[in-house]
Amino acid sequence: MAKKPVKKNTAKKTAKKKAVIKKTIPKKKATSPVKKKAAVKKKTAVKKAVVKKAAAKPVKKAAVKTPAVKKGSGKKPAPTNREKAILDIQHNLQIQKESLLKEASETLHILPGELNYPDMGDQATAETDRNFMLRLRDRDRGLLKKIDQTIDRIKSKVYGYCEACGEEIGIKRLQARPVTTLCVDCKTEQEEEERISKGI
Protein backbone atom coordinates (compact mmCIF):
# COMPACT_ATOMS: atom_id res chain seq x y z
CA MET A 1 0.00 0.00 0.00
CA ALA A 2 1.14 3.51 -0.94
CA LYS A 3 1.68 5.89 1.91
CA LYS A 4 -0.40 9.08 1.99
CA PRO A 5 1.69 12.24 1.78
CA VAL A 6 2.04 13.86 5.12
CA LYS A 7 0.68 17.40 5.41
CA LYS A 8 3.33 19.49 7.07
CA ASN A 9 2.07 22.30 9.18
CA THR A 10 -0.59 23.41 6.70
CA ALA A 11 -2.85 24.52 9.47
CA LYS A 12 -0.13 26.80 10.85
CA LYS A 13 0.60 28.30 7.42
CA THR A 14 -2.99 29.17 6.72
CA ALA A 15 -3.32 30.71 10.16
CA LYS A 16 -0.25 32.89 9.48
CA LYS A 17 -1.63 34.01 6.10
CA LYS A 18 -4.91 35.01 7.65
CA ALA A 19 -3.10 36.98 10.34
CA VAL A 20 -1.07 38.87 7.68
CA ILE A 21 -4.20 39.66 5.65
CA LYS A 22 -5.97 40.95 8.77
CA LYS A 23 -3.04 43.28 9.53
CA THR A 24 -2.96 44.79 6.01
CA ILE A 25 -6.71 45.44 5.79
CA PRO A 26 -7.76 48.09 8.29
CA LYS A 27 -10.64 47.15 10.49
CA LYS A 28 -13.79 49.16 10.24
CA LYS A 29 -14.69 50.65 13.52
CA ALA A 30 -18.05 49.63 14.67
CA THR A 31 -20.12 52.76 15.12
CA SER A 32 -23.22 52.94 17.11
CA PRO A 33 -26.42 54.44 15.58
CA VAL A 34 -26.12 57.40 17.97
CA LYS A 35 -22.62 58.22 16.66
CA LYS A 36 -23.81 57.90 13.06
CA LYS A 37 -26.62 60.42 13.67
CA ALA A 38 -24.17 62.85 15.28
CA ALA A 39 -21.82 62.58 12.28
CA VAL A 40 -24.66 63.21 9.81
CA LYS A 41 -25.83 66.22 11.85
CA LYS A 42 -22.28 67.60 11.86
CA LYS A 43 -21.99 67.24 8.06
CA THR A 44 -25.32 68.96 7.42
CA ALA A 45 -24.38 71.78 9.82
CA VAL A 46 -21.10 72.31 7.90
CA LYS A 47 -22.97 72.33 4.58
CA LYS A 48 -25.46 74.89 5.89
CA ALA A 49 -22.65 77.12 7.11
CA VAL A 50 -20.98 77.00 3.68
CA VAL A 51 -24.28 77.85 1.97
CA LYS A 52 -24.84 80.80 4.36
CA LYS A 53 -21.33 82.15 3.66
CA ALA A 54 -21.89 81.88 -0.08
CA ALA A 55 -25.23 83.68 0.23
CA ALA A 56 -23.69 86.43 2.36
CA LYS A 57 -20.99 87.24 -0.23
CA PRO A 58 -22.12 89.61 -2.99
CA VAL A 59 -22.19 87.80 -6.28
CA LYS A 60 -20.19 89.49 -9.02
CA LYS A 61 -22.22 89.62 -12.17
CA ALA A 62 -20.48 89.07 -15.47
CA ALA A 63 -20.16 92.18 -17.58
CA VAL A 64 -22.96 92.11 -20.11
CA LYS A 65 -22.74 94.21 -23.22
CA THR A 66 -25.83 96.33 -23.47
CA PRO A 67 -26.94 98.21 -26.55
CA ALA A 68 -25.66 101.76 -26.86
CA VAL A 69 -29.07 103.25 -26.16
CA LYS A 70 -32.07 101.96 -24.31
CA LYS A 71 -35.46 103.34 -25.19
CA GLY A 72 -36.35 106.22 -22.99
CA SER A 73 -32.86 106.50 -21.48
CA GLY A 74 -32.22 109.90 -23.09
CA LYS A 75 -28.74 109.01 -24.35
CA LYS A 76 -27.75 109.44 -27.99
CA PRO A 77 -26.84 106.30 -29.94
CA ALA A 78 -23.21 105.78 -30.93
CA PRO A 79 -22.61 107.20 -34.44
CA THR A 80 -22.06 104.72 -37.27
CA ASN A 81 -19.07 104.86 -39.63
CA ARG A 82 -21.21 106.60 -42.26
CA GLU A 83 -22.40 109.23 -39.76
CA LYS A 84 -18.79 109.83 -38.66
CA ALA A 85 -17.75 110.29 -42.30
CA ILE A 86 -20.62 112.75 -42.86
CA LEU A 87 -19.56 114.75 -39.78
CA ASP A 88 -16.00 114.88 -41.18
CA ILE A 89 -17.40 116.09 -44.51
CA GLN A 90 -19.37 118.82 -42.70
CA HIS A 91 -16.23 119.93 -40.87
CA ASN A 92 -14.25 120.04 -44.14
CA LEU A 93 -17.02 122.03 -45.82
CA GLN A 94 -16.97 124.60 -43.01
CA ILE A 95 -13.20 125.00 -43.43
CA GLN A 96 -13.58 125.32 -47.22
CA LYS A 97 -16.31 127.93 -46.80
CA GLU A 98 -14.17 130.03 -44.46
CA SER A 99 -11.19 129.91 -46.84
CA LEU A 100 -13.37 130.92 -49.83
CA LEU A 101 -14.80 133.88 -47.91
CA LYS A 102 -11.31 134.94 -46.89
CA GLU A 103 -10.07 134.75 -50.51
CA ALA A 104 -13.10 136.74 -51.69
CA SER A 105 -12.42 139.54 -49.21
CA GLU A 106 -8.74 139.61 -50.21
CA THR A 107 -9.68 139.82 -53.89
CA LEU A 108 -11.82 142.91 -53.25
CA HIS A 109 -8.77 144.69 -51.80
CA ILE A 110 -6.44 143.55 -54.60
CA LEU A 111 -8.62 144.49 -57.61
CA PRO A 112 -8.00 148.01 -58.84
CA GLY A 113 -10.98 150.29 -59.38
CA GLU A 114 -9.98 151.63 -62.80
CA LEU A 115 -7.34 150.36 -65.18
CA ASN A 116 -5.38 153.27 -66.66
CA TYR A 117 -2.16 152.10 -68.26
CA PRO A 118 -0.35 154.18 -70.89
CA ASP A 119 0.53 151.06 -72.89
CA MET A 120 -2.39 149.27 -74.57
CA GLY A 121 -0.73 145.85 -74.12
CA ASP A 122 -0.41 146.33 -70.36
CA GLN A 123 -3.98 147.55 -70.15
CA ALA A 124 -5.28 144.50 -72.04
CA THR A 125 -3.29 142.13 -69.84
CA ALA A 126 -4.53 143.78 -66.66
CA GLU A 127 -8.11 143.68 -67.96
CA THR A 128 -7.79 139.95 -68.79
CA ASP A 129 -6.37 139.19 -65.35
CA ARG A 130 -9.13 141.15 -63.70
CA ASN A 131 -11.87 139.37 -65.67
CA PHE A 132 -10.27 135.99 -64.91
CA MET A 133 -10.20 136.74 -61.16
CA LEU A 134 -13.80 137.94 -61.24
CA ARG A 135 -14.86 134.76 -63.04
CA LEU A 136 -13.05 132.67 -60.39
CA ARG A 137 -14.76 134.58 -57.61
CA ASP A 138 -18.10 134.06 -59.40
CA ARG A 139 -17.46 130.30 -59.48
CA ASP A 140 -16.50 130.44 -55.79
CA ARG A 141 -19.76 132.26 -55.07
CA GLY A 142 -21.68 129.41 -56.74
CA LEU A 143 -19.66 126.88 -54.74
CA LEU A 144 -20.36 128.79 -51.52
CA LYS A 145 -24.08 128.57 -52.26
CA LYS A 146 -23.78 124.80 -52.79
CA ILE A 147 -21.75 124.43 -49.58
CA ASP A 148 -24.45 126.28 -47.59
CA GLN A 149 -27.16 124.04 -49.08
CA THR A 150 -25.11 120.92 -48.29
CA ILE A 151 -24.56 121.97 -44.66
CA ASP A 152 -28.31 122.62 -44.34
CA ARG A 153 -29.05 119.13 -45.73
CA ILE A 154 -26.59 117.56 -43.27
CA LYS A 155 -28.30 119.35 -40.37
CA SER A 156 -31.76 118.24 -41.55
CA LYS A 157 -30.54 114.60 -41.90
CA VAL A 158 -31.35 114.31 -45.63
CA TYR A 159 -27.75 114.47 -46.81
CA GLY A 160 -26.31 111.44 -48.61
CA TYR A 161 -29.46 110.45 -50.52
CA CYS A 162 -29.94 110.89 -54.26
CA GLU A 163 -32.51 113.56 -55.16
CA ALA A 164 -33.52 111.70 -58.34
CA CYS A 165 -33.94 108.08 -57.21
CA GLY A 166 -33.81 108.38 -53.40
CA GLU A 167 -31.05 105.76 -53.08
CA GLU A 168 -28.15 106.18 -50.64
CA ILE A 169 -25.10 107.81 -52.24
CA GLY A 170 -21.83 105.93 -51.64
CA ILE A 171 -19.59 107.43 -48.97
CA LYS A 172 -16.58 107.48 -51.34
CA ARG A 173 -18.51 109.65 -53.78
CA LEU A 174 -19.57 111.98 -50.96
CA GLN A 175 -15.96 112.30 -49.81
CA ALA A 176 -14.76 113.01 -53.36
CA ARG A 177 -17.60 115.45 -54.17
CA PRO A 178 -19.25 116.57 -50.92
CA VAL A 179 -21.77 118.95 -52.57
CA THR A 180 -23.22 116.26 -54.86
CA THR A 181 -26.95 115.58 -54.81
CA LEU A 182 -27.03 112.67 -57.28
CA CYS A 183 -25.74 109.11 -57.12
CA VAL A 184 -23.29 107.87 -59.78
CA ASP A 185 -25.97 106.23 -61.97
CA CYS A 186 -28.30 109.23 -61.98
CA LYS A 187 -25.41 111.63 -62.65
CA THR A 188 -24.24 109.46 -65.57
CA GLU A 189 -27.77 109.51 -67.05
CA GLN A 190 -27.97 113.28 -66.60
CA GLU A 191 -24.63 113.82 -68.38
CA GLU A 192 -25.70 111.58 -71.28
CA GLU A 193 -28.97 113.51 -71.66
CA GLU A 194 -27.04 116.80 -71.68
CA ARG A 195 -24.62 115.40 -74.28
CA ILE A 196 -27.52 114.25 -76.50
CA SER A 197 -29.37 117.58 -76.14
CA LYS A 198 -26.20 119.51 -77.08
CA GLY A 199 -25.68 117.15 -80.06
CA ILE A 200 -22.13 116.14 -79.08
Rosetta blueprint (number, residue, H / E / L):
1 M L
2 A L
3 K L
4 K L
5 P L
6 V L
7 K L
8 K L
9 N L
10 T H
11 A H
12 K H
13 K H
14 T H
15 A H
16 K H
17 K H
18 K H
19 A H
20 V H
21 I H
22 K H
23 K H
24 T H
25 I L
26 P L
27 K L
28 K L
29 K L
30 A L
31 T L
32 S L
33 P H
34 V H
35 K H
36 K H
37 K H
38 A H
39 A H
40 V H
41 K H
42 K H
43 K H
44 T H
45 A H
46 V H
47 K H
48 K H
49 A H
50 V H
51 V H
52 K H
53 K H
54 A H
55 A H
56 A H
57 K L
58 P L
59 V L
60 K L
61 K L
62 A L
63 A L
64 V L
65 K L
66 T L
67 P L
68 A L
69 V L
70 K L
71 K L
72 G L
73 S L
74 G L
75 K L
76 K L
77 P L
78 A L
79 P L
80 T L
81 N H
82 R H
83 E H
84 K H
85 A H
86 I H
87 L H
88 D H
89 I H
90 Q H
91 H H
92 N H
93 L H
94 Q H
95 I H
96 Q H
97 K H
98 E H
99 S H
100 L H
101 L H
102 K H
103 E H
104 A H
105 S H
106 E H
107 T H
108 L H
109 H H
110 I H
111 L L
112 P L
113 G L
114 E L
115 L L
116 N L
117 Y L
118 P L
119 D L
120 M H
121 G H
122 D H
123 Q H
124 A H
125 T H
126 A H
127 E H
128 T H
129 D H
130 R H
131 N H
132 F H
133 M H
134 L H
135 R H
136 L H
137 R H
138 D H
139 R H
140 D H
141 R H
142 G H
143 L H
144 L H
145 K H
146 K H
147 I H
148 D H
149 Q H
150 T H
151 I H
152 D H
153 R H
154 I H
155 K H
156 S L
157 K L
158 V L
159 Y L
160 G L
161 Y E
162 C L
163 E L
164 A L
165 C L
166 G L
167 E L
168 E E
169 I L
170 G L
171 I H
172 K H
173 R H
174 L H
175 Q H
176 A H
177 R L
178 P L
179 V L
180 T L
181 T L
182 L L
183 C L
184 V H
185 D H
186 C H
187 K H
188 T H
189 E H
190 Q H
191 E H
192 E H
193 E H
194 E H
195 R H
196 I H
197 S H
198 K H
199 G L
200 I L
